[in-house]
Amino acid sequence: MLEPGETRSNRSPFVELIVKSERPLMRYIRTLVPKLDDAEEVWQATAILLWEKFDEYDPEREFIPWAQRFAYFETLRFRRRIARDRMVFSENVMQTLAETHEASREKLDARCQALQKCLDQLIPRDLALLRSRYESDTTINDLAQTLNTTSKTLYRRLDRIRDRLAQCVRRRVALSDE
């Protein structure tokens, strides 16, 4: 609970922790919720709940595992709400995914850092293509028309870029394990 005279606006530790943890928490949610829009909805609900429950957080403990429990339960709540959808995981599958994610968190973080470095090494044209494809709702056909090429050519080009990224990530992760 808030102390008398305390406002939520002066709880800067929360802001620092939530900003620092946004990506790992979103990755966690994405392992449980396949659709990006749905994952963002769960993230928003989780962030609100974390804000409301922040006074219960023990700063002696790690923030991300604490926050992941809230994300897990928000995901279950979301899942129940859309239970009529055929693409919903059972609670057992969700529990398994959550446990698997926790067990592989360090590896996922290392791969994510490696991927970021590999993306930074891409030529601007390839990076722009990836962003156009994966950070927007643009279809391959629309993108091919915009770039004055065929969909087939675009698919091949994206495959080559993804292959280079995958090789780069594998190399970087292998080097960091040594």
Secondary structure, DSSP 8 states (H G I E B T S, - for coil): ---TT--GGG-HHHHHHHHHHHHHHHHHHHHH--SHHHHHHHHHHHHHHHHHHGGG--TTS-HHHHHHHHHHHHHHHHHHHTTTSTT---HHHHHHHHHHHHHTHHHHHHHHHHHHHHHHHS-HHHHHHHHHHHSS---HHHHHHHTTS-HHHHHHHHHHHHHHHHHHHHHHHHHHH-
